[in-house]
Amino acid sequence: MKIITITNENRYFKEYLNLCYNWFGKEKNLSINEIKEQYKFHDKLPAIRVLIINDTLIGFYELNEKDNIEEEDYKPYLANVYVKEEYRKQGYSTILINDSINFAKELGYKDLYLHSRIKDYYEKYNFEFIKEVKTKYGNKRIFKYKGK
C-alpha cells in the first residue's frame, strides 16, 4: 500500500478523472474536460493524492486552495475524499484523511479545512465545525482540523 501525489502526467490521472466525473461531474453537469481544466498544477496546490494497492487505485483526496469557498483565510482545503465502492468500510478513508493531515503539514500549512454537508463524520477525525456558508453548489459546513 502506498499513497502518492499525481499530476495530469501520471498513469492514474485518467482513472482519477473518470471517477470524479462519475461521482460528481454528471451531477454538476461538468464534462471530463471541464473537470480536467480545474487542475492547473502550481507549486503546492492543488495536490491530488491516490491510495494504491498492488497497482490498483483504491481511493484519493485533494488539497486545494479554496475549493469553491470564498473564505480566503481558510486554506488548504481537504476535498473529494473518495474510496471506490468495492473497497469501502475497510478503513481506507481513515488512511486517506490521516495522510491529508500529515501531507498538509509537510507542505508547511499549519491548518487544514474542509467543507461538507455530512454531519457527525469528520468530527471523529478531530475536525470541528466552524460555520455554514453558501456556495454555488448549496450550503456547506466548514470544518477546521483542531489537532490531536
Backbone as a printed PyTorch tensor [residue, N CA C, xyz], in Angstrom:
tensor([[[  0.8570,  -1.1800,   0.0000],
         [  0.0000,   0.0000,   0.0000],
         [  0.8950,   1.2330,   0.0000]],

        [[  0.5250,   2.2030,  -0.8570],
         [  1.2590,   3.4630,  -0.8850],
         [  0.2940,   4.5770,  -1.2650]],

        [[  0.6360,   5.7750,  -0.8280],
         [ -0.1060,   6.9730,  -1.2190],
         [  0.8810,   7.8700,  -1.9450]],

        [[  0.5110,   8.2440,  -3.1780],
         [  1.3920,   9.0710,  -3.9930],
         [  0.6470,  10.3080,  -4.4690]],

        [[  1.4120,  11.3340,  -4.7880],
         [  0.8720,  12.5460,  -5.3870],
         [  0.9230,  12.3760,  -6.8990]],

        [[ -0.1870,  12.7020,  -7.5610],
         [ -0.2080,  12.5810,  -9.0220],
         [ -0.4610,  13.9420,  -9.6700]],

        [[ -0.0780,  14.0290, -10.9360],
         [ -0.4040,  15.1780, -11.7860],
         [ -1.0560,  14.6170, -13.0470]],

        [[ -1.3500,  15.4880, -13.9840],
         [ -2.0080,  15.0400, -15.2070],
         [ -1.1060,  14.1760, -16.0860]],

        [[  0.1470,  14.0210, -15.7190],
         [  1.0590,  13.1690, -16.4810],
         [  1.1670,  11.7690, -15.8890]],

        [[  0.5690,  11.5370, -14.7400],
         [  0.6520,  10.2420, -14.0720],
         [ -0.3190,   9.2470, -14.7080]],

        [[  0.0260,   7.9920, -14.6840],
         [ -0.8220,   6.9680, -15.3140],
         [ -2.1550,   6.7860, -14.6180]],

        [[ -2.2940,   7.2280, -13.3700],
         [ -3.5560,   7.1080, -12.6480],
         [ -4.4830,   8.3070, -12.8710]],

        [[ -3.9950,   9.3630, -13.5260],
         [ -4.7820,  10.5940, -13.6440],
         [ -6.0670,  10.3870, -14.4550]],

        [[ -6.0140,   9.6500, -15.5370],
         [ -7.2120,   9.4300, -16.3530],
         [ -8.2790,   8.6730, -15.5520]],

        [[ -7.8590,   7.6580, -14.8140],
         [ -8.8130,   6.9240, -13.9750],
         [ -9.3990,   7.8410, -12.9030]],

        [[ -8.5450,   8.6730, -12.3160],
         [ -8.9870,   9.6600, -11.3300],
         [-10.0670,  10.5690, -11.9300]],

        [[ -9.8270,  11.0960, -13.1470],
         [-10.8050,  11.9700, -13.7980],
         [-12.1290,  11.2490, -14.0430]],

        [[-12.0520,  10.0110, -14.4960],
         [-13.2760,   9.2370, -14.7410],
         [-14.0570,   9.0060, -13.4470]],

        [[-13.3610,   8.7260, -12.3660],
         [-14.0380,   8.5450, -11.0830],
         [-14.7090,   9.8470, -10.6330]],

        [[-14.0030,  10.9760, -10.7930],
         [-14.5910,  12.2810, -10.4370],
         [-15.8180,  12.5750, -11.2930]],

        [[-15.7090,  12.3040, -12.5780],
         [-16.8360,  12.5570, -13.4770],
         [-18.0570,  11.7390, -13.0610]],

        [[-17.8600,  10.4660, -12.7910],
         [-18.9850,   9.6110, -12.3960],
         [-19.5140,   9.9480, -11.0060]],

        [[-18.6500,  10.4650, -10.1400],
         [-19.0460,  10.7850,  -8.7760],
         [-19.8020,  12.1100,  -8.7150]],

        [[-19.1980,  13.1840,  -9.2310],
         [-19.8530,  14.4870,  -9.1070],
         [-19.9690,  15.2720, -10.4030]],

        [[-19.2370,  14.8860, -11.4310],
         [-19.2660,  15.6320, -12.6850],
         [-20.6170,  15.6120, -13.3580]],

        [[-21.2270,  14.4490, -13.4340],
         [-22.5510,  14.3350, -14.0610],
         [-23.5740,  15.1620, -13.3010]],

        [[-23.5290,  15.0690, -11.9730],
         [-24.4800,  15.8050, -11.1240],
         [-24.3530,  17.3100, -11.3190]],

        [[-23.1250,  17.7950, -11.4810],
         [-22.8850,  19.2280, -11.6410],
         [-22.8520,  19.6350, -13.1170]],

        [[-23.1660,  18.6940, -13.9970],
         [-23.2040,  18.9520, -15.4320],
         [-21.8370,  19.3770, -15.9770]],

        [[-20.7800,  18.7320, -15.4910],
         [-19.4210,  19.0120, -15.9410],
         [-18.9330,  17.8890, -16.8380]],

        [[-18.2330,  18.2340, -17.9010],
         [-17.6150,  17.2200, -18.7510],
         [-16.2840,  16.8000, -18.1190]],

        [[-15.7350,  15.7130, -18.6110],
         [-14.4120,  15.2830, -18.1250],
         [-13.3830,  16.3620, -18.4160]],

        [[-13.4750,  17.0020, -19.5830],
         [-12.5260,  18.0760, -19.9140],
         [-12.6740,  19.2650, -18.9690]],

        [[-13.8970,  19.5950, -18.5670],
         [-14.0890,  20.6960, -17.6120],
         [-13.4990,  20.3390, -16.2500]],

        [[-13.6340,  19.0930, -15.8510],
         [-13.0270,  18.6580, -14.5940],
         [-11.5080,  18.7400, -14.7130]],

        [[-10.9760,  18.2470, -15.8270],
         [ -9.5240,  18.2710, -16.0530],
         [ -8.9780,  19.6980, -16.0120]],

        [[ -9.7240,  20.6530, -16.5650],
         [ -9.2810,  22.0520, -16.5970],
         [ -9.1650,  22.6640, -15.2070]],

        [[ -9.8230,  22.0830, -14.2180],
         [ -9.7350,  22.5930, -12.8480],
         [ -8.3600,  22.3370, -12.2390]],

        [[ -7.5940,  21.4620, -12.8530],
         [ -6.3150,  21.0640, -12.2790],
         [ -5.1560,  21.6880, -13.0150]],

        [[ -4.9060,  22.9180, -12.6690],
         [ -3.7210,  23.6240, -13.1320],
         [ -2.7190,  23.5260, -11.9940]],

        [[ -1.7550,  22.6370, -12.1250],
         [ -0.8480,  22.3440, -11.0310],
         [  0.1640,  23.4630, -10.8660]],

        [[  0.2680,  23.9430,  -9.6270],
         [  1.1960,  25.0130,  -9.2760],
         [  2.2730,  24.4550,  -8.3630]],

        [[  2.8290,  25.3190,  -7.5640],
         [  3.9080,  24.9390,  -6.6620],
         [  3.4630,  23.8360,  -5.6920]],

        [[  2.4360,  24.1010,  -4.8940],
         [  1.9850,  23.1330,  -3.8920],
         [  0.5870,  22.6060,  -4.1790]],

        [[ -0.3110,  23.5180,  -4.5400],
         [ -1.7160,  23.1470,  -4.6700],
         [ -2.2350,  23.4720,  -6.0620]],

        [[ -3.1590,  22.7200,  -6.6030],
         [ -3.8060,  21.5970,  -5.9640],
         [ -2.8800,  20.3840,  -5.9130]],

        [[ -3.1230,  19.5400,  -4.9470],
         [ -2.3980,  18.2810,  -4.8300],
         [ -3.4250,  17.1570,  -4.8230]],

        [[ -3.2080,  16.1780,  -5.6770],
         [ -4.0610,  15.0020,  -5.7160],
         [ -3.2340,  13.8320,  -5.2020]],

        [[ -3.7450,  13.1740,  -4.1730],
         [ -3.0580,  12.0250,  -3.5780],
         [ -3.9300,  10.7990,  -3.7860]],

        [[ -3.3290,   9.7190,  -4.2580],
         [ -4.0740,   8.4920,  -4.5160],
         [ -3.5000,   7.3500,  -3.6890]],

        [[ -4.3960,   6.5150,  -3.2100],
         [ -4.0380,   5.3130,  -2.4610],
         [ -3.9710,   4.1640,  -3.4620]],

        [[ -2.8110,   3.5060,  -3.5180],
         [ -2.5600,   2.4350,  -4.4670],
         [ -2.2310,   1.1560,  -3.6960]],

        [[ -2.8920,   0.0640,  -4.0810],
         [ -2.5650,  -1.2570,  -3.5500],
         [ -2.4170,  -2.1890,  -4.7480]],

        [[ -1.2520,  -2.8230,  -4.8490],
         [ -0.9810,  -3.7390,  -5.9630],
         [ -1.3120,  -3.1090,  -7.3210]],

        [[ -0.8540,  -1.8840,  -7.5330],
         [ -1.0660,  -1.1330,  -8.7770],
         [ -2.5220,  -0.7790,  -9.0680]],

        [[ -3.4070,  -0.9340,  -8.0760],
         [ -4.8160,  -0.5950,  -8.2380],
         [ -5.1270,   0.6680,  -7.4520]],

        [[ -5.7550,   1.6350,  -8.1070],
         [ -6.1890,   2.8510,  -7.4320],
         [ -7.4020,   2.4930,  -6.5640]],

        [[ -7.2700,   2.7000,  -5.2630],
         [ -8.3190,   2.3600,  -4.2960],
         [ -9.1630,   3.5860,  -3.9650]],

        [[ -8.4970,   4.7410,  -3.8110],
         [ -9.1850,   5.9740,  -3.4410],
         [ -8.2590,   7.1540,  -3.5830]],

        [[ -8.7820,   8.3340,  -3.2300],
         [ -7.9830,   9.5510,  -3.3840],
         [ -8.5500,  10.6720,  -2.5270]],

        [[ -7.7930,  11.7520,  -2.4660],
         [ -8.2610,  13.0220,  -1.9090],
         [ -7.4900,  14.1310,  -2.5960]],

        [[ -7.9620,  15.3510,  -2.3900],
         [ -7.2790,  16.5330,  -2.9200],
         [ -7.0150,  17.5110,  -1.7900]],

        [[ -5.9690,  18.2880,  -1.9270],
         [ -5.7730,  19.5040,  -1.1380],
         [ -5.8550,  20.6500,  -2.1290]],

        [[ -6.7350,  21.6100,  -1.8450],
         [ -6.9760,  22.7460,  -2.7420],
         [ -6.8530,  24.0630,  -1.9870]],

        [[ -6.6270,  25.1430,  -2.7480],
         [ -6.5480,  26.4840,  -2.1480],
         [ -7.8790,  26.9530,  -1.6040]],

        [[ -8.9420,  26.8560,  -2.4120],
         [-10.2280,  27.4060,  -1.9920],
         [-11.3530,  26.3970,  -2.0120]],

        [[-11.4030,  25.5470,  -2.9950],
         [-12.4530,  24.5370,  -3.1480],
         [-13.8500,  25.1440,  -3.1360]],

        [[-14.0680,  26.1230,  -4.0070],
         [-15.3750,  26.7800,  -4.1950],
         [-15.8650,  27.5660,  -2.9870]],

        [[-14.9860,  27.9060,  -2.0940],
         [-15.3350,  28.7170,  -0.9180],
         [-14.5350,  30.0140,  -1.0160]],

        [[-15.1980,  31.1220,  -0.8010],
         [-14.5250,  32.4110,  -0.9430],
         [-13.8590,  32.9010,   0.3430]],

        [[-13.8670,  32.0860,   1.3750],
         [-13.2050,  32.4450,   2.6320],
         [-11.6980,  32.3140,   2.4220]],

        [[-11.0480,  33.4020,   2.0710],
         [ -9.6390,  33.3340,   1.6980],
         [ -8.7090,  33.0410,   2.8590]],

        [[ -9.1520,  33.2800,   4.0800],
         [ -8.2950,  32.9940,   5.2260],
         [ -8.1650,  31.5050,   5.4860]],

        [[ -9.0380,  30.7200,   4.8890],
         [ -9.0510,  29.2880,   5.1300],
         [ -8.3460,  28.5600,   3.9950]],

        [[ -7.1920,  27.9830,   4.2880],
         [ -6.5380,  27.1260,   3.3080],
         [ -5.4600,  26.3150,   3.9810]],

        [[ -5.1570,  25.1680,   3.4820],
         [ -5.7550,  24.4880,   2.3500],
         [ -7.0330,  23.7510,   2.7450]],

        [[ -7.7690,  23.3390,   1.7250],
         [ -8.9880,  22.5470,   1.9180],
         [ -8.7310,  21.0980,   1.5450]],

        [[ -9.1420,  20.2170,   2.4200],
         [ -9.2280,  18.8040,   2.0940],
         [-10.5090,  18.6330,   1.2940]],

        [[-10.4100,  18.0290,   0.1260],
         [-11.5840,  17.9050,  -0.7420],
         [-11.6340,  16.5270,  -1.3880]],

        [[-12.8340,  16.1470,  -1.7660],
         [-13.0700,  14.9600,  -2.5760],
         [-12.4070,  13.6970,  -2.0370]],

        [[-12.6250,  13.4310,  -0.7630],
         [-12.1570,  12.1610,  -0.2110],
         [-13.0520,  11.0710,  -0.8020]],

        [[-12.4460,  10.1300,  -1.4930],
         [-13.2170,   9.1240,  -2.2290],
         [-12.5390,   7.7670,  -2.1370]],

        [[-13.3500,   6.7370,  -1.8950],
         [-12.8930,   5.3510,  -1.9340],
         [-13.8390,   4.5970,  -2.8640]],

        [[-13.2670,   3.8340,  -3.7810],
         [-14.0990,   3.0420,  -4.6870],
         [-15.0530,   2.1680,  -3.8770]],

        [[-16.2410,   2.0010,  -4.4080],
         [-17.3110,   1.3160,  -3.6820],
         [-16.9000,  -0.0670,  -3.1770]],

        [[-16.2000,  -0.8270,  -3.9760],
         [-15.8430,  -2.1880,  -3.5720],
         [-14.7930,  -2.2400,  -2.4590]],

        [[-14.1960,  -1.0840,  -2.1210],
         [-13.1840,  -1.0320,  -1.0630],
         [-13.6580,  -0.2690,   0.1720]],

        [[-14.9110,   0.1130,   0.1900],
         [-15.4310,   0.8810,   1.3300],
         [-15.6100,  -0.0050,   2.5570]],

        [[-15.6810,   0.6560,   3.7110],
         [-15.8510,   0.0050,   5.0170],
         [-14.6680,  -0.9040,   5.3670]],

        [[-13.4880,  -0.5080,   4.8810],
         [-12.2600,  -1.2480,   5.1960],
         [-11.1940,  -0.3320,   5.7950]],

        [[-11.5760,   0.9030,   6.1360],
         [-10.6570,   1.8280,   6.7850],
         [ -9.8270,   2.6820,   5.8570]],

        [[-10.0810,   2.6110,   4.5520],
         [ -9.2570,   3.3760,   3.6240],
         [ -9.5180,   4.8770,   3.6960]],

        [[-10.7340,   5.2890,   3.9940],
         [-10.9800,   6.7350,   4.1230],
         [-10.2080,   7.2890,   5.3180]],

        [[-10.1020,   6.5190,   6.3770],
         [ -9.3170,   6.9490,   7.5400],
         [ -7.8500,   7.1100,   7.1600]],

        [[ -7.3350,   6.1730,   6.3830],
         [ -5.9450,   6.2660,   5.9200],
         [ -5.7540,   7.5250,   5.0840]],

        [[ -6.6870,   7.8050,   4.1850],
         [ -6.5830,   8.9930,   3.3300],
         [ -6.6810,  10.2850,   4.1380]],

        [[ -7.6270,  10.3510,   5.0600],
         [ -7.7950,  11.5680,   5.8600],
         [ -6.5670,  11.8090,   6.7330]],

        [[ -6.0500,  10.7630,   7.3560],
         [ -4.8440,  10.9300,   8.1730],
         [ -3.6570,  11.3560,   7.3200]],

        [[ -3.5490,  10.8140,   6.1180],
         [ -2.4770,  11.2370,   5.2200],
         [ -2.6320,  12.7100,   4.8600]],

        [[ -3.8690,  13.1570,   4.6410],
         [ -4.0770,  14.5680,   4.2730],
         [ -3.5890,  15.5050,   5.3710]],

        [[ -3.8130,  15.1310,   6.6070],
         [ -3.3700,  15.9450,   7.7440],
         [ -1.8430,  16.0370,   7.7500]],

        [[ -1.1890,  14.8980,   7.5960],
         [  0.2780,  14.8650,   7.5960],
         [  0.8570,  15.5420,   6.3540]],

        [[  0.2250,  15.3460,   5.2070],
         [  0.7290,  15.9350,   3.9710],
         [  0.6150,  17.4600,   4.0090]],

        [[ -0.4850,  17.9870,   4.5440],
         [ -0.6340,  19.4470,   4.6760],
         [  0.4970,  20.0090,   5.5390]],

        [[  0.8260,  19.3040,   6.6120],
         [  1.9480,  19.7420,   7.4650],
         [  3.2620,  19.7070,   6.7030]],

        [[  3.4770,  18.6420,   5.9210],
         [  4.6960,  18.5380,   5.1120],
         [  4.8170,  19.7010,   4.1350]],

        [[  3.6900,  20.1740,   3.6280],
         [  3.6980,  21.3040,   2.6970],
         [  3.8610,  22.6440,   3.4040]],

        [[  3.8940,  22.6260,   4.7380],
         [  4.1200,  23.8420,   5.5070],
         [  2.8720,  24.5360,   5.9960]],

        [[  1.7110,  23.8940,   5.8840],
         [  0.4750,  24.5000,   6.3600],
         [  0.2490,  24.1510,   7.8220]],

        [[ -0.1250,  25.1590,   8.5740],
         [ -0.4070,  24.9700,   9.9940],
         [ -1.8090,  24.4180,  10.2060]],

        [[ -2.7390,  24.8190,   9.3470],
         [ -4.1420,  24.4320,   9.4960],
         [ -4.6020,  23.6140,   8.2980]],

        [[ -5.7480,  22.9560,   8.4680],
         [ -6.3860,  22.2190,   7.3890],
         [ -7.8850,  22.3650,   7.5530]],

        [[ -8.5700,  22.6580,   6.4590],
         [-10.0170,  22.8870,   6.4630],
         [-10.6850,  21.9200,   5.5010]],

        [[-11.9800,  21.8010,   5.6470],
         [-12.7890,  21.0780,   4.6780],
         [-14.1990,  21.6190,   4.7610]],

        [[-14.9800,  21.3520,   3.7360],
         [-16.4010,  21.6820,   3.8130],
         [-17.1950,  20.4710,   3.3720]],

        [[-18.3420,  20.3240,   3.9810],
         [-19.1590,  19.1460,   3.7180],
         [-20.5930,  19.4060,   4.1470]],

        [[-21.5040,  18.6400,   3.5750],
         [-22.8860,  18.6510,   4.0510],
         [-23.0980,  17.5320,   5.0750]],

        [[-22.1270,  16.6430,   5.1720],
         [-22.2380,  15.4900,   6.0780],
         [-22.0990,  15.9450,   7.5220]],

        [[-22.9710,  15.4120,   8.3600],
         [-22.9030,  15.7110,   9.7940],
         [-22.3910,  14.4860,  10.5410]],

        [[-21.6760,  14.7340,  11.6230],
         [-21.1940,  13.6760,  12.5190],
         [-20.2690,  12.6720,  11.8280]],

        [[-19.4480,  13.1280,  10.9270],
         [-18.4730,  12.2470,  10.2950],
         [-17.0500,  12.7510,  10.5330]],

        [[-16.7680,  13.9670,  10.0820],
         [-15.4070,  14.4790,  10.1800],
         [-15.0050,  14.8110,  11.6140]],

        [[-15.9840,  14.9540,  12.4730],
         [-15.6850,  15.2190,  13.8860],
         [-14.8650,  14.0810,  14.4950]],

        [[-15.0920,  12.8490,  14.0380],
         [-14.3440,  11.7170,  14.5930],
         [-12.8710,  11.7370,  14.1830]],

        [[-12.5240,  12.5880,  13.2140],
         [-11.1370,  12.7790,  12.8000],
         [-10.5450,  14.0600,  13.3880]],

        [[-11.2370,  14.6060,  14.3750],
         [-10.7810,  15.7960,  15.0970],
         [-10.9270,  17.0910,  14.2970]],

        [[-11.9140,  17.1370,  13.4140],
         [-12.2880,  18.3840,  12.7560],
         [-13.4540,  18.9770,  13.5230]],

        [[-13.4230,  20.2940,  13.7050],
         [-14.5320,  20.9420,  14.4000],
         [-15.2640,  21.8830,  13.4520]],

        [[-16.5740,  21.9220,  13.6170],
         [-17.4260,  22.7850,  12.8150],
         [-17.1240,  24.2380,  13.1410]],

        [[-16.9410,  25.0650,  12.0900],
         [-16.6890,  26.4940,  12.2780],
         [-17.9420,  27.2970,  11.9560]],

        [[-18.4570,  27.1110,  10.7360],
         [-19.6410,  27.8610,  10.3290],
         [-20.2060,  27.2670,   9.0450]],

        [[-21.4030,  27.7150,   8.7030],
         [-22.0380,  27.3100,   7.4580],
         [-21.9730,  28.4690,   6.4710]],

        [[-21.6810,  28.1510,   5.2070],
         [-21.5890,  29.1730,   4.1630],
         [-22.3860,  28.7270,   2.9480]],

        [[-22.7890,  29.7150,   2.1470],
         [-23.4660,  29.4240,   0.8900],
         [-22.4240,  29.3310,  -0.2080]],

        [[-22.5910,  28.3410,  -1.0900],
         [-21.7360,  28.2050,  -2.2640],
         [-22.6360,  28.0660,  -3.4840]],

        [[-22.0250,  28.0640,  -4.6350],
         [-22.8270,  27.8930,  -5.8440],
         [-23.4120,  26.4880,  -5.9270]],

        [[-22.9410,  25.5800,  -5.0710],
         [-23.4630,  24.2160,  -5.0340],
         [-24.3070,  23.9560,  -3.7870]],

        [[-24.7860,  25.0170,  -3.1410],
         [-25.6160,  24.8610,  -1.9440],
         [-24.8540,  25.1920,  -0.6750]],

        [[-25.5240,  25.0760,   0.4560],
         [-24.9000,  25.3720,   1.7420],
         [-23.8920,  24.2850,   2.1060]],

        [[-22.7720,  24.7280,   2.6530],
         [-21.7210,  23.8140,   3.0890],
         [-21.3120,  24.1790,   4.5080]],

        [[-20.9150,  23.1830,   5.2420],
         [-20.4220,  23.3790,   6.6010],
         [-18.8960,  23.3540,   6.5600]],

        [[-18.2540,  24.4090,   7.0730],
         [-16.7820,  24.4680,   7.0960],
         [-16.2860,  23.8940,   8.4230]],

        [[-15.2630,  23.0440,   8.3030],
         [-14.6100,  22.4250,   9.4550],
         [-13.1360,  22.7600,   9.4460]],

        [[-12.5490,  22.7820,  10.6340],
         [-11.1130,  23.0080,  10.7760],
         [-10.5340,  21.8790,  11.6160]],

        [[ -9.3960,  21.3600,  11.1540],
         [ -8.7020,  20.3370,  11.9210],
         [ -8.1540,  20.9780,  13.1820]],

        [[ -8.4660,  20.3870,  14.3270],
         [ -8.0160,  21.0050,  15.5840],
         [ -6.8510,  20.2850,  16.2170]],

        [[ -6.2360,  19.3860,  15.5130],
         [ -5.0470,  18.7080,  16.0300],
         [ -5.3890,  17.5490,  16.9380]],

        [[ -4.3390,  16.8490,  17.2990],
         [ -4.5360,  15.6640,  18.1550],
         [ -4.1880,  15.9500,  19.5720]]])
